[in-house]
Each structure stands twice: as C-alpha cells, then as structure tokens.
Amino acid sequence: MTSQQSRPLVPELNKINLLGDEASLLKARTALKDARRWVIKVGSSLVTNEGRGLDEQAIGEWCRQMAMLIKGDEHSPPRELIMVSSGAIAEGMKRLGWHARPKAIHELQAAAAVGQMGLAHIYETKLRENGLGSAQVLLTHADLADRERYLNAKSTLLTLLKMGVLPVINENDTVVTDEIKFGDNDTLAALVANLVEADALVILTDQKGLFESDPRSNPQAQFIEVAKALDPSLETMAGGAGSSIGKGGMITKVLAAQRAAGSGASTVIAWGREPDALLRLASGQSLGTLLWASTLKQQAKKQWMADHLQLKGSLTIDEGACKRLRDTGSSLLPIGVLGVDGDFSRGDVVMIKDPQGQELARGLANYAAAEARLLCKKPSSEFERLLGYTGEPEMVHRDNMVLVRG
C-alpha cells in the first residue's frame, strides 16, 4: 500500500476474546471465510490520506483485492462485493481549497458535488484496470425508508451483482438535509448490508480495531480481537471522536455492527492499509476486531417474519403447492395460488394458507395485492400480458419464506 500513511500507533498488547467459550470462537472464526456476499466500507481518512486528495495507489490496491475476491480461484470461491466509499466531501474540499470541513449544509452539498466526480472516476478506472465493471449508486435515508424505493434499490444492487458489476455506493450528499442524511457512511454501510442481506460487513478504517478503552490515553488498553456484535459493553468501549475529515468515530462502527447483526451479518473493523487485508480476511486470518453475529442470516430473517404480528394480507394455495412447500422447500408460484385477501404492497409479509384456511407459512410478497389477484392460477408466460411487464416468476421466493406448520 501507499507509504504516505504509516501503521496506526497502537501498542501490541494481549488480545482478548469476549465470546466466553471455545465453541462460539470456532464458529466466529469462519464468519468471513464462509461469507459469500460482503459489504466493504472504506473511510475518508484512508481514501484521501487525511484530506490530501484521493490516494490512487491505495484505492487501486483495494480494487485489485476486490477483483481477486470476485473472480475467485481454486482455493477461494467467488464472492459478491459491494463497496461503500466515503471521500466525496473530502475530495471536494481539496479541490475547492478548503482546509476545514464546513458546517453549512449547502457548502457540504457543494463539496460533495465537486468531489463525487473525482471519486467515481478513480473507482471506475481502477476497477476497469482489474477487469471489473463498476456502477455508481447514490442513496439517501429516504430511499431506504420508502418501501418501493427500498425494493427498487435492492433489485438494482442484486442485479448488478449477478452481472459481475461492483456497485460503489455513497450517500447522496448533494441532496441530503439534516432530516434525511444518514450521518455517516458506517451507518449507510450497515443499512446496505441489511438491504442486500449480506453475510459480512467489513469496515476499513485508520485504526487497528476496537480497544477496551482509548489506547491514546490508556497505554495498557487491551485489544478486542472478537466479541458478539450485540454485546452491550462494546458501546462504552467505543467512545471517542473520529478524524477531522470523516464524521464517524469508533462508536459509529460498533453501532453499525449492531445494525448489521440484526440481519445476520458479522462485522470486521480493521486497519485499511494492512497489506492484503481483504484477501487475508477471506482466507480466515484473524485481522482487526471481529464482531460476530451469532444468528445466521437466514435464521435472523425467518425469525423476523415468524414474529411479524401485523400481516396485511394472505394467499390461499392449492394442495399441490402446499406439498411442494412442505416437502421440497420450493418457492410459491402464482399458478399455485387460489385466492388473495387483504391490501398489501410488494415486500409486505403475508400469510400463506392451505385450502382449509390454516396458516402454513409466511413470506415476503413479490407483488402487491392487486397484481397478485391478476396472477392467481396463471403461468409465468402470461405475466407480461397481464401486467405489462415481465416480473418475478415467484409469488413468494423460498429465501423469503418461513414455514410455521409442517
């Protein structure tokens, strides 16, 4: 990596494991090695060398590693990666000749507009040099708060991953206000991890990881090697401010890990300029602080659906569909749906009932109620004629469904 920034000045003290038992530690060790879909976040201080302009060499190095992970080899299967990159405002400040981060929202928006050009260009260039296509995606909190925009963003990102294109995401700082901004890209990265149902969140920062207290003021502070992401003591350990360029300190990273754990994604906080950091994490090496999500991704998602108390509608299915759902774990196709009740939207949790009206399962509807009624008992070849577009082949995908009665 670049020599412009040296290794963080932290003492090499004993590492401590907060998991408490060997079985949990062994499971946590495989969290990154087994993870297939990653969200990687890199902070402003790394991307811009603490405000001295975009670091092309460092960005190129991360792009090289990401290309290797996406392509895979005989020792490592291909991964799906999404990059969340800070740096637009910092790069804009540099181009505008500003030495201190402005506080006025319109000035931040102006800096982002200027810096976003350079940030997108360098990622596109470096990824192309490594044989990867790239896409720029700008998000605001409003995009993820609105159901339709949330689902559209999810569909776009998953489509890009299927195409082998690496999405580079940033907050849309040119249009945010105090009411809708994420506040930091650690939070944005966690929300994206939830959005795409990632297996892992990797936060690359200018610190080695999490200590039990600030090592700058306590030379005896012990390094946290591994802990449960939802351990309440972590928030106390993570107090303190970030750099003068970025907005997030260690506390935002711990809170991001907690958000990501809600959907079953484990988080690693590591020094971004560690040689081959991403490749070493993928190989199972211990690097940085691992905040382990003890609930697996599908378990977390299905538990959320099973616990859903307010269902906005239901689908009644025929006996053949019931048998397929019970015996083979298949998706629910519209041709097996006998009737639709309620007024639900795409993405709502709905009840799936057998012909006798007994609940069999529940899941996320791929279609709103009005469209679902049109598709009842219809094969996929009829979808375009009925809807005016070619939609999802499933009424409820098996990955978005949980059986509540066998």
C-alpha positions in Angstrom: 0.0 0.0 0.0 1.0 3.6 -0.1 3.8 4.8 2.2 2.2 8.1 2.9 0.4 6.8 5.9 2.2 4.6 8.5 0.7 1.8 10.6 -1.6 3.1 13.4 0.4 4.0 16.5 -1.2 1.5 18.9 0.5 -0.8 21.4 0.8 -4.5 20.5 -0.8 -5.8 23.7 -2.6 -9.0 24.6 -5.7 -9.7 22.5 -8.9 -10.6 24.4 -11.8 -12.7 23.4 -15.2 -11.6 24.8 -17.1 -14.6 23.4 -16.5 -16.6 26.5 -16.5 -20.2 25.1 -14.4 -22.1 22.6 -17.4 -23.3 20.5 -18.5 -19.8 19.8 -15.0 -18.7 19.0 -14.6 -21.5 16.4 -17.9 -20.5 14.8 -16.9 -16.9 14.7 -13.6 -17.7 13.1 -15.4 -18.9 10.0 -17.6 -15.9 9.6 -15.5 -14.1 7.0 -14.1 -17.2 5.3 -17.5 -18.6 4.7 -19.2 -15.3 3.8 -20.1 -15.0 0.2 -21.7 -11.6 0.0 -19.7 -8.7 1.5 -20.3 -5.0 2.0 -17.0 -3.2 2.3 -16.8 0.3 3.7 -13.7 2.5 3.5 -13.4 5.7 5.4 -12.5 9.2 4.2 -9.1 9.3 6.0 -8.0 6.2 4.1 -9.4 7.3 0.7 -8.0 10.8 0.9 -4.9 10.5 3.2 -6.5 12.7 5.8 -7.7 15.2 3.3 -4.6 15.4 1.0 -6.6 14.3 -2.1 -7.7 10.9 -3.3 -5.0 8.2 -2.8 -4.9 6.5 -6.2 -2.5 3.9 -5.1 -4.5 2.8 -2.1 -7.8 2.8 -4.0 -6.1 0.8 -6.7 -4.9 -1.8 -4.1 -8.4 -2.3 -2.7 -9.8 -2.6 -6.2 -7.1 -5.3 -7.0 -8.1 -7.3 -3.9 -11.8 -7.0 -4.6 -11.2 -8.2 -8.2 -9.4 -11.3 -6.9 -12.2 -12.0 -4.5 -15.0 -11.6 -7.1 -13.2 -13.8 -9.6 -12.2 -16.4 -7.0 -9.7 -19.3 -7.6 -9.2 -22.9 -6.7 -8.7 -22.0 -3.1 -11.5 -19.5 -2.7 -15.0 -19.4 -4.3 -16.1 -16.2 -6.0 -17.6 -13.5 -3.7 -20.2 -10.9 -4.3 -18.9 -7.5 -3.2 -20.4 -4.0 -2.7 -18.2 -1.0 -1.9 -19.4 1.8 0.3 -16.8 4.6 -0.1 -16.5 7.9 1.8 -14.4 10.6 0.3 -16.6 12.8 -1.9 -16.8 15.7 0.5 -13.1 15.4 1.5 -12.1 15.3 -2.2 -14.4 18.3 -2.9 -12.8 20.2 0.0 -9.3 19.6 -1.5 -10.4 20.7 -5.0 -12.0 23.8 -3.6 -9.0 24.6 -1.4 -10.9 24.3 1.9 -8.9 23.1 4.9 -11.7 22.6 7.4 -14.9 20.7 6.9 -17.8 23.2 6.5 -20.8 23.0 8.8 -23.4 24.7 6.5 -25.4 22.0 4.7 -25.3 23.9 1.3 -21.5 24.0 1.5 -21.2 20.3 2.3 -23.5 19.6 -0.7 -21.4 21.8 -3.0 -18.2 20.0 -1.8 -19.8 16.6 -2.4 -20.9 17.6 -5.9 -17.4 18.6 -6.8 -15.7 15.6 -5.1 -18.1 13.0 -6.4 -16.8 13.4 -9.9 -13.2 12.5 -8.9 -14.3 9.7 -6.6 -16.4 8.0 -9.2 -13.8 8.4 -11.9 -11.0 6.8 -9.9 -13.0 3.8 -8.8 -14.2 3.3 -12.4 -10.6 3.5 -13.7 -9.0 1.2 -11.1 -11.7 -1.4 -11.3 -11.6 -1.5 -15.1 -7.8 -2.0 -14.8 -8.6 -5.1 -12.9 -11.1 -6.4 -15.3 -14.3 -5.3 -13.4 -17.2 -3.2 -14.4 -18.4 -0.6 -11.9 -21.6 1.3 -11.1 -22.1 4.4 -9.0 -25.1 4.3 -6.6 -26.1 7.3 -4.5 -28.5 6.7 -1.7 -30.3 8.8 1.0 -32.2 7.7 4.1 -35.4 8.5 2.2 -34.5 5.8 -0.4 -34.4 3.2 2.3 -37.4 4.5 4.3 -39.8 4.3 1.4 -40.8 0.7 0.6 -40.9 1.0 -3.1 -37.6 2.8 -3.4 -36.1 0.3 -0.9 -37.2 -2.6 -3.0 -36.1 -0.9 -6.2 -32.6 -0.2 -4.7 -32.4 -3.8 -3.6 -33.4 -5.2 -7.0 -30.8 -2.9 -8.7 -28.0 -3.9 -6.5 -28.7 -7.6 -6.7 -29.0 -7.3 -10.5 -25.6 -5.6 -10.6 -24.1 -8.4 -8.5 -25.5 -11.1 -10.9 -23.9 -9.2 -13.8 -20.5 -9.2 -12.1 -20.5 -5.4 -11.7 -19.2 -3.9 -8.5 -21.5 -1.2 -7.1 -19.8 1.7 -5.4 -22.2 3.4 -3.0 -22.1 6.7 -1.3 -24.6 8.9 0.5 -26.2 11.4 -2.0 -24.7 14.3 -0.1 -25.7 16.8 -2.9 -29.4 16.5 -1.9 -29.4 15.5 1.7 -30.7 17.7 4.5 -30.3 17.3 8.3 -33.6 15.4 8.3 -32.8 12.7 5.8 -29.0 12.3 5.9 -27.5 9.0 7.3 -25.0 11.0 9.2 -22.0 8.7 8.5 -21.1 6.0 6.0 -20.7 3.4 8.7 -24.5 3.6 9.2 -25.0 3.6 5.4 -22.9 0.5 5.1 -24.9 -1.3 7.7 -28.1 -0.4 6.1 -26.8 -1.6 2.7 -25.8 -4.9 4.4 -29.3 -5.3 5.6 -30.7 -4.3 2.3 -28.8 -6.9 0.2 -28.8 -9.5 3.0 -25.0 -9.5 3.2 -23.1 -12.2 5.1 -20.4 -9.8 6.2 -19.7 -6.1 6.7 -16.0 -5.1 6.5 -15.2 -1.6 7.8 -11.7 -0.5 6.8 -10.6 2.4 9.0 -7.4 4.2 10.1 -7.4 2.3 13.4 -6.4 -1.3 14.1 -9.7 -2.1 15.6 -11.6 -1.8 18.9 -9.8 -1.5 22.2 -11.4 -1.8 25.6 -10.6 1.9 26.1 -8.8 4.6 24.1 -5.2 3.5 23.6 -4.1 7.1 23.1 -4.9 7.9 26.7 -4.5 4.4 28.2 -1.3 2.6 27.0 -2.5 -0.5 28.9 -5.7 -0.8 26.9 -6.4 -4.3 25.7 -7.3 -5.1 22.1 -10.7 -6.7 21.4 -10.0 -9.5 19.0 -13.5 -11.0 18.9 -16.8 -10.3 20.6 -20.5 -10.7 19.9 -21.8 -7.8 17.9 -24.7 -7.2 20.3 -22.6 -7.2 23.4 -23.8 -4.1 25.2 -20.4 -3.4 26.8 -19.0 -2.5 23.3 -20.6 0.9 23.1 -18.8 2.0 26.3 -15.5 0.8 24.9 -16.0 2.6 21.6 -16.5 6.2 22.9 -14.4 8.9 21.3 -14.3 11.0 18.1 -13.1 10.3 14.6 -10.7 12.1 12.4 -11.0 15.8 11.3 -12.0 14.7 7.8 -14.5 11.9 8.4 -17.6 12.1 10.6 -17.7 8.6 12.2 -15.7 7.5 15.2 -15.4 4.0 16.6 -18.8 4.3 18.2 -20.5 4.6 14.8 -18.7 1.4 13.7 -19.9 -0.5 16.8 -23.5 0.7 16.2 -23.2 -0.3 12.5 -22.1 -3.8 13.6 -25.2 -4.0 15.7 -27.4 -3.0 12.8 -25.7 -5.5 10.5 -26.1 -8.3 13.1 -29.8 -7.7 13.1 -29.9 -9.4 9.6 -27.2 -12.0 10.5 -24.1 -10.2 9.1 -20.9 -10.3 11.1 -18.6 -7.2 11.1 -14.9 -6.8 11.0 -13.2 -3.4 11.9 -9.7 -3.4 10.6 -6.8 -1.1 9.5 -7.4 -0.4 5.8 -3.7 -0.2 4.9 -2.8 -3.6 6.3 -1.2 -5.5 3.3 -3.8 -7.7 1.5 -6.3 -7.0 4.3 -9.3 -8.2 2.3 -7.6 -11.3 0.9 -6.3 -12.3 4.4 -9.8 -11.9 5.9 -11.3 -14.1 3.1 -8.7 -16.7 3.9 -9.8 -16.9 7.5 -6.9 -15.0 9.1 -7.6 -13.0 12.3 -7.3 -9.4 11.4 -8.8 -6.4 13.3 -11.8 -6.8 15.6 -14.5 -9.3 14.6 -17.9 -8.5 15.9 -19.8 -11.8 15.4 -23.5 -12.1 14.6 -24.4 -15.3 16.4 -27.7 -15.5 14.5 -27.2 -16.7 10.9 -28.6 -14.6 8.0 -31.5 -16.8 7.1 -32.3 -17.6 10.7 -32.5 -13.8 11.5 -34.7 -13.1 8.5 -37.0 -16.0 9.1 -37.3 -15.2 12.8 -38.3 -11.7 11.9 -41.0 -13.0 9.6 -42.2 -15.6 12.1 -42.5 -12.9 14.7 -44.4 -10.5 12.5 -47.6 -9.6 14.2 -49.3 -7.3 11.7 -49.9 -9.2 8.4 -51.6 -7.1 5.7 -53.0 -10.0 3.7 -52.9 -13.7 2.8 -52.5 -16.1 -0.1 -54.6 -19.3 -0.2 -52.8 -22.0 -2.1 -53.8 -25.4 -3.6 -52.8 -28.8 -2.2 -50.0 -29.3 -4.8 -48.4 -26.0 -3.8 -48.7 -27.0 -0.1 -46.9 -30.3 -0.7 -44.1 -28.6 -2.6 -43.6 -26.0 0.1 -43.6 -28.7 2.9 -41.6 -31.4 1.1 -39.1 -29.7 -1.1 -38.8 -26.1 0.2 -39.9 -24.7 -3.1 -40.8 -21.1 -3.9 -44.5 -20.3 -4.2 -45.5 -19.8 -7.8 -48.6 -17.8 -8.8 -50.1 -20.8 -10.6 -50.5 -22.5 -7.2 -52.3 -19.5 -5.6 -56.1 -19.9 -5.4 -57.0 -16.6 -3.9 -55.7 -13.3 -2.4 -57.1 -11.5 0.6 -56.2 -8.1 2.0 -54.5 -5.0 0.7 -50.7 -5.4 0.8 -47.8 -3.9 -1.1 -44.8 -5.5 -2.7 -42.4 -6.6 0.1 -45.0 -6.9 2.8 -45.1 -10.1 5.0 -48.2 -12.1 4.0 -49.8 -15.3 5.4 -49.8 -18.4 3.2 -52.8 -20.6 3.9 -53.8 -24.1 2.8 -57.2 -24.7 1.1 -58.8 -25.2 4.6 -57.7 -21.8 5.7 -54.9 -22.9 8.1 -51.7 -21.0 8.1 -48.8 -23.0 6.6 -46.2 -20.3 6.0 -45.5 -16.6 5.7 -43.2 -14.7 3.5 -42.5 -11.5 1.6 -44.8 -10.9 -1.3 -43.2 -10.2 -4.7 -46.3 -8.5 -5.9 -48.9 -6.0 -4.5 -52.3 -7.5 -3.8 -53.9 -6.0 -6.9 -51.3 -7.6 -9.2 -51.3 -10.8 -7.2 -55.0 -11.2 -7.9 -54.3 -10.9 -11.6 -51.7 -13.6 -11.5 -53.7 -16.2 -9.5 -53.6 -19.6 -11.2 -51.6 -18.2 -14.1 -48.3 -19.5 -15.6 -45.3 -17.1 -15.9 -45.9 -17.0 -19.7 -49.0 -14.9 -19.0 -47.3 -12.3 -16.8 -46.3 -9.8 -19.4 -49.7 -9.8 -21.0 -51.4 -9.3 -17.6 -49.0 -6.8 -16.0 -47.5 -5.0 -19.0 -44.0 -6.1 -17.9 -42.1 -9.3 -17.0 -42.0 -9.6 -13.2 -40.6 -12.1 -10.8 -41.5 -15.7 -11.6 -42.4 -16.4 -7.9 -45.2 -15.0 -5.8 -43.0 -15.6 -2.7 -39.4 -16.8 -3.1 -38.3 -19.6 -0.9 -35.5 -17.5 0.6 -38.1 -15.0 1.8 -40.4 -17.6 3.3 -40.7 -19.5 6.6 -42.9 -22.5 7.3 -44.9 -22.2 10.5 -46.5 -25.6 10.3 -45.1 -28.7 8.7 
